[in-house]
């Protein structure tokens, strides 16, 4: 893994001569954050050595390098999911690459199903913690100490000061945000009603098919993480029949301007 990461990092450095401070992973329907970046380079995934290729509708499939204000940023337009058939080391490979390009702050977004009764479709949720219920762990196997420790403390999976900053920004911009616990499941099926009830009974607020592996690997390497989940469906008896990928993309698209603004202001101010 170490050699593959370094090979990819060297290729990207030769192509871009760019050292980003912020990494951004854009989820379903949230890819146009790249419009807020003054773009210097775009590298399609299929041109990058050792990179997987995103296969999901709503995920464009490119690394975008540029600036927001005076901050250097690399954004993933489209992420990789365990349900696509990749193993967890492939899913999280771009996060390892980001670290060795210079990224020390990772921003992640996703679309999720809400079980908190305060949420509605389009609600913007700051992820304050997560529950990992994926069937494979991204750190399983022999540990390479060059990346991070064998046993990882996940106390502050999502950086407390970044959460506080975004709450402050949201208040100043009059954007309604919630805080919640995100539960990660494999997918690609949307949850049954019984599974939504399980999520709620476990003390979680929303559920999705991504983010948790990337955050674990980012923390393994000492990166600070911040996450936002857009509620694209509500997991109860009245709404479960409406859930489809098309509906998810539509709901994420409506909330996207708010997520973009919060990410942009966090990068500018933090």
N, C-alpha and C positions, 0 to 999 in steps of 0.2 A: 504493500500500500504506500509506504513512504516514497519508494522510487517512482511509482505512478503519479503521485501528487506532485513531486518535484519536476517530473517531466512535463506535466501539464502547466505548472506554474512558469517554468522556463519558456515554454512556447508562448504563453499569454504575455509574459514580460517582453519577449522579443517583438511580438506583434504590436503591443500597445505602449510600452515604456510608461506604465501607469501604476501608481501605488495607492489604491483606495483606502479610506479610513472606515467608511460605512459599507456594509453589504445589505442588500434588500432582496428578499425572496417574495415574489408576487404570486398570489394564489388565484383561484378560479375567478375570472371576470374582473381582475384587478390589475391587468397588465399595462394599462395606459399611464401608470405612474411615470413611466419612462418619458412621457411628454413634459414632465417637470424638470427633466435633466438636460443640461446643456451637453449634448452628446459629443464625445470625442472619438469613440470607437464602438463598433458593434461586431461581435463574433458569434455567428450561428453555432449552436451546439454541435452540429454535425461536422464542423470544421476543427473542433477542439479535440486534441488527442485524449483518449480515455474517458471522454464525457459520454454519459447516456444521452438519449434523445427523448424529449417529452412527446407522449402520444395522445394527450388528452385535449379535447376541444376546449378552447378558452385559454390554452397555454401556448404562447407563441414560439418559444424555443430559441432564445439568444441571450448572451451576456451583453449588457449595455454598460459602457464606461463613460463617465462624464462628471460634471460638477453641479452641485446645488449651492448657490452662493459661492463661498470659497472652500466648500467641503467636497472632497473627492469621493465618488460613489461608484459601486458596481452593483447593478441590478440584474437578477435572474428573471427574465420574462418567461415564466413557466418553470415549474418544479417537477421533480420526479417522485413517484409514489410507489410504495411497496406493492400495491394491487396491480401495477402495470407489469409485474413479473421481475422487477429488479430486486436484488437483495439489499439489505440495509446499508451495506458499505457503498453500494452504487448510489442509493438514494441520497446519502449524505456526503458523497465524494466532493460535490461543488463547495460545500461548507469548508472542508479541509483545504481546498484550493484557495478559497477566499482568504483564509487565515494567513497563508503564506504569500499572498499578494500584498498583505498589509492590513487587512480588515480586523478591527478589534471590537466593533459594534455591529450586531446583526439585527435587522428589522425583518420580521416575518408577518405575512398576512395569510388569511385563509377564509373560506366560506364554511359555515357550520350550521348544524341543526340546534335550535334552542329548546331547552326544557325549563328554563327559569321563567316563571309566570310574568315577570316584569318585562321580558323581551317581546319584541314583535319583529316581523320580517323587516329587514333593513337596519335593525339595531346594530350599533358599533360597540363591540365588547373588547376592552383591554384585558388581555390574558394575564392573570396574576399568578397562576400556577397551572400545572397539568397533572393528569393521571395517565400513565402509559399502559395501555392494554393491547399493544401490538404483539403479535405472536413471535417476533424476532427482535432482539435488542441490538442496536447499532454498535455497541461496544463488546458484543459477544466474541470470544476468540482470544488468541494471544494478544496481550496489550503491548503496544509500542510506546515506550516511555518518552520518545521524542515528541509524540503528539500530546500525551497527558497521562495522568495517574491511572493505575489499575482500578481503584475504587474511588468513584467520583461523588463528592458531596453536592447534592442537588438542592440545597437549602434555598438559594436565590436563583432559581432557574430563569426567572424574568426579573431584570434589574429594577430594584425598588426606586432608585432615583429617576430612572427614565420613565417609570410609571407615573411618579409624582409630577414630572415635568409635563407629560402629555395631558394629565388631568388639568393642570394649570392652563395649558394651551387651549384645551377644549373649552374650558370655562370662559376664557377671554374671547374665543371665537363663537361662543354660544352654540357649540356642537354638543348634543347629548351623547354621553358615553356611559357605559357600565363597566364594572369589573367582574370577572368571572373565572371559573376553573374550567379548563378545556380537557375533554377526554378524547384520547386518540385510539381509534379502532382501524382495523385493516381495510375495510371496504372490499370491493366497490359497491356492494349493496347499500342503499340507504337503510337506516335502522327500522326494525319492526317496532310496533307500539310497545311491546314488552321490553325491547332493548332501550327505547327512550325512557321508559319508566325505571329501568335499571340505572341508567346514567344519572337520573335525578336522585334515586335512592342512594347512590354512591356519593352524593354531595357535590356533583358537578353541575355546571350551568349550560354547557353546550358540548357538542360532539362532532368530530370530523375525522378525516382520513390522512392527515399530514401533520407537519409542524413539529410534533414531539421528537421524532428522530433527529431532525436538523438542530433543534435546540439542545438536545443531549450532547451531540457531537461538538457543537459550538462551545458549550460549557466545558467539555472535556479539554478543549484547547485554551480555556481562559477568556473566551469572548463574552462580552456583555450582550444580553438578548432583550428584545422588546417585541411583543406580539399583539396583533389586533385580529379579532375574528368578526366577520360580518355574518349576522344571523340571516340565513337565506330560506329557512323553513322552520316551522314550529312543530315539535314532536308531540302532538296530542291527538285525541280522537277526531277533532274537528278539521285538522289540517293535513293529516298524514297522506291522504289520497292525492294531494296536490303536488307531492314532492317528485321532481324530475331534474335532470341535469340542466335542461333548458330553463326551468324555473329558477334554479340556483344561479345561473349566469345572469338572468334578468334582475334578480334581487340584488346580486353583488354589484351589478352595473349602476343601480340606483344609489347605492351607498358609497360607491367608489370616490366621488368628489370629496367626501368627508375624510375618508381614509388617506387619500392623497394629500390633503391639506395638513392633516395631523403628522404624517410621515415627513413631509417637507419642512414643517415648522420645527419638528424635533431635531432634524438634521441641522437646520440653520441655527438653532438656539442651544443645542446641548454640547 
